[in-house]
Amino acid sequence: MNPRSGSSVPSEHETVGAYALGILDDAEATAFEAHLAGCEWCAQQLDELAGMEPMLAALADLPGSGSTPAIGDSLSARPSPRLVEKLVDEVADKRAQKRRRGFYMIAAAAALIIAGPLAAVAVNGGSGGTGRTTASSAQTTFEAMPDKKSATDPTSQVSATVGMQQKDWGTQAVLELKNAKGPLKCSLVLVAKNGQRVTMSSWSVPDWGYGIPNAKTEEAKKPLYIGGAAAFKPNEIDHFEVVTFEGKKLVQVQA
């Protein structure tokens, strides 16, 4: 007889609530589990009783002593320790799985964030094919930029050209650096008309330097091309500075 038809429900079906609450003894629970294996209706009813999970989650979060009995006393029918322990463990395990999934998502996001600085290192003239490929991309972007400003410092003899392109978020810039002798660690600093200073990028100059006209190697003769970005629009920029990490200005380029 169909238990959904409104007619009398066999006693085995009535047992599903008691089984969910854990108030059956071992023999009754074993008998019901044998019935449950072949009864789709009882299986569905048991799934619907999964609404107990919030209460079980509270039990899973509480320490072993103190608060747990107070919640248990508030129930009209108290589950047996066997079922409570089993279900609480299941809830705790589900929460652990969610925490692990959350950790993996955070780790993936962190990997994407870390990729930015690694790409910048490649542009900074690091050895290997990847660095040269990325630097070539910066040079291509530089050559396509219509707005460029140049200057050569009379003391350091360092030459710099800054290409600029306005974006919705601010200014994209690419620096071409020549006659810079290493070893040095340098930064491209944007100085806004309001006096604010923003470091757009930084890099290392190797011993052989960048853009040295009479260098013995072709690599040393090549200029450095390195990209940067800032939130200021081009019309908000006063000038750019190439400075060492020690604070020495190598060259200044008016915007």
C-alpha positions as a printed Julia matrix, in Angstrom:
255×3 Matrix{Float64}:
  0.0    0.0     0.0
  1.31   3.43   -0.97
  2.29   5.38    2.17
  1.5    8.67    0.4
 -2.16   7.76   -0.3
 -3.41   8.71    3.16
 -4.25   5.12    4.12
 -2.76   3.44    7.11
  1.03   3.4     7.06
  2.81   0.12    7.88
  4.65   0.18   11.16
  8.01  -0.11    9.4
  7.4    3.29    7.78
  6.42   4.83   11.11
  9.82   3.82   12.45
 11.74   6.28   10.25
 11.27   9.17   12.73
 12.36   7.1    15.68
 15.36   5.86   13.73
 16.39   9.43   12.8
 16.19  10.44   16.46
 18.13   7.36   17.53
 15.6    6.13   20.02
 15.5    2.59   18.64
 17.43  -0.1    20.37
 20.09  -2.02   18.46
 17.79  -4.81   17.35
 15.08  -2.39   16.15
 17.64  -0.21   14.38
 19.11  -3.24   12.62
 15.66  -4.39   11.5
 14.77  -0.92   10.2
 18.07  -0.62    8.31
 17.25  -3.9     6.54
 13.83  -2.43    5.62
 15.39   0.9     4.59
 17.63  -0.8     2.03
 14.57  -1.66   -0.08
 12.16   1.2     0.76
 12.45   4.32   -1.36
  9.77   6.15    0.66
 11.61   5.71    3.96
 14.88   6.73    2.35
 13.24   9.95    1.15
 11.73  10.63    4.56
 15.12  10.11    6.18
 16.65  12.61    3.76
 13.99  15.17    4.66
 14.88  14.74    8.32
 18.35  16.05    7.44
 16.93  19.4     8.58
 18.28  18.38   11.98
 21.77  19.34   10.72
 21.75  22.9    12.17
 21.1   21.48   15.62
 23.75  18.82   15.09
 26.17  21.48   13.85
 25.69  23.29   17.14
 26.47  20.08   18.97
 29.57  19.58   16.83
 30.85  23.06   17.72
 30.35  22.75   21.45
 33.01  21.42   23.84
 32.67  17.97   25.31
 31.31  19.27   28.6
 29.09  22.1    29.75
 26.77  23.26   26.97
 25.9   20.01   25.17
 23.57  18.61   27.88
 21.62  21.89   27.95
 20.77  21.55   24.25
 20.0   17.9    24.68
 17.59  18.64   27.52
 15.64  21.02   25.27
 14.71  18.26   22.82
 11.36  16.59   23.19
 12.9   13.27   22.15
 16.59  12.84   22.83
 18.69  10.93   20.27
 20.71   8.03   21.53
 24.4    8.7    22.12
 25.21   6.28   19.29
 23.32   8.3    16.64
 24.29  11.7    18.02
 27.97  10.76   17.96
 27.67   9.41   14.41
 25.76  12.37   13.02
 27.84  14.97   14.84
 30.95  13.35   13.38
 29.38  13.51    9.92
 28.57  17.21   10.33
 32.09  17.93   11.58
 33.53  16.03    8.61
 31.4   18.04    6.16
 32.59  21.25    7.75
 36.21  20.09    7.48
 35.67  19.36    3.78
 34.25  22.87    3.27
 37.24  24.38    5.08
 39.6   22.38    2.86
 37.78  23.55   -0.29
 38.01  27.12    0.99
 41.73  26.69    1.6
 42.3   25.37   -1.91
 40.42  28.35   -3.38
 42.51  30.77   -1.3
 45.68  28.98   -2.39
 44.64  29.25   -6.03
 43.91  32.96   -5.61
 47.28  33.42   -3.9
 48.99  31.71   -6.84
 47.36  34.19   -9.23
 48.43  37.13   -7.06
 52.0   35.83   -6.88
 52.07  35.5   -10.68
 52.08  39.31  -11.01
 55.43  39.9    -9.24
 56.93  36.92  -11.07
 55.96  38.47  -14.39
 57.54  41.74  -13.27
 60.77  39.88  -12.47
 60.79  38.52  -16.0
 60.44  42.04  -17.43
 63.27  43.16  -15.19
 65.83  41.53  -17.46
 66.25  38.18  -15.69
 68.22  35.5   -17.47
 66.54  32.84  -19.56
 64.11  32.78  -22.48
 61.05  33.83  -20.47
 62.66  37.08  -19.36
 63.68  38.03  -22.9
 60.24  37.23  -24.28
 58.47  39.4   -21.67
 60.98  42.24  -22.15
 60.36  42.08  -25.9
 56.63  42.47  -25.19
 57.37  45.59  -23.11
 59.46  46.97  -25.97
 56.64  46.33  -28.43
 54.2   48.16  -26.18
 56.67  51.03  -25.8
 57.15  51.41  -29.54
 53.38  51.56  -30.09
 52.83  54.32  -27.53
 52.24  57.72  -29.21
 53.06  59.81  -26.11
 56.76  59.66  -25.14
 58.96  61.99  -23.1
 62.77  61.8   -22.93
 65.64  63.24  -20.91
 69.36  62.69  -20.26
 70.93  63.63  -16.95
 74.08  65.77  -17.45
 75.8   64.28  -14.41
 74.95  60.57  -14.53
 74.64  60.49  -18.34
 71.7   58.12  -17.88
 69.03  58.51  -20.59
 65.37  57.66  -20.11
 62.29  57.76  -22.3
 58.86  57.18  -20.77
 55.98  56.08  -22.97
 52.51  56.74  -21.57
 49.0   55.6   -22.36
 45.86  56.68  -20.52
 43.61  53.93  -19.17
 40.27  54.01  -17.38
 42.12  53.22  -14.15
 45.02  55.69  -14.63
 48.24  55.55  -16.7
 50.16  52.68  -18.21
 53.84  53.48  -18.7
 56.87  51.78  -20.22
 60.4   52.99  -19.48
 63.29  52.76  -21.94
 66.56  53.11  -19.99
 69.99  53.65  -21.55
 73.55  54.16  -20.35
 72.78  52.74  -16.93
 75.84  51.02  -15.44
 75.53  48.46  -12.67
 75.37  46.99  -10.25
 72.34  49.01   -9.16
 68.81  48.56   -7.86
 66.47  51.2    -9.25
 62.86  52.34   -9.28
 60.69  54.34  -11.65
 58.87  56.9    -9.53
 55.9   58.97  -10.7
 55.62  62.42   -9.11
 52.1   63.87   -9.39
 51.26  67.54   -9.65
 49.86  67.39   -6.12
 53.25  66.22   -4.82
 52.4   62.56   -4.32
 55.07  60.02   -5.25
 54.23  56.55   -6.57
 56.72  53.78   -7.36
 55.6   52.31  -10.67
 58.22  49.54  -10.95
 61.67  48.45   -9.77
 64.52  46.36  -11.15
 68.2   45.45  -10.86
 70.91  46.68  -13.23
 73.56  43.97  -13.73
 77.28  44.68  -13.73
 77.4   45.11  -17.52
 74.52  47.63  -17.48
 71.8   48.53  -19.97
 72.04  50.51  -23.18
 75.81  51.08  -22.99
 76.84  52.39  -26.46
 80.42  51.04  -26.46
 79.75  47.83  -24.53
 81.63  44.69  -25.5
 78.5   42.5   -25.59
 75.28  42.91  -27.55
 73.28  42.26  -24.39
 74.88  45.22  -22.62
 74.16  47.47  -25.6
 70.44  46.79  -25.39
 68.27  49.26  -23.44
 66.06  48.1   -20.62
 62.3   48.14  -21.28
 60.13  47.84  -18.2
 56.45  48.51  -17.64
 54.65  50.22  -14.79
 51.24  51.57  -13.82
 49.69  54.19  -11.56
 46.25  55.5   -10.66
 47.02  59.05  -11.87
 45.86  60.26  -15.31
 48.58  61.61  -17.63
 47.41  65.2   -17.09
 47.88  64.73  -13.33
 51.55  63.75  -13.66
 54.33  66.31  -13.24
 57.41  64.16  -13.94
 59.09  60.77  -13.61
 62.3   59.94  -11.77
 64.66  57.0   -12.06
 66.22  56.66   -8.6
 68.45  54.12   -6.88
 67.32  52.3    -3.76
 69.75  54.56   -1.86
 67.79  57.6    -3.03
 70.14  58.9    -5.73
 68.31  60.38   -8.74
 69.78  59.12  -12.02
 67.49  61.0   -14.41
 64.26  63.02  -14.38
 61.74  63.08  -17.23
 59.09  65.79  -17.43
 55.62  64.58  -18.28
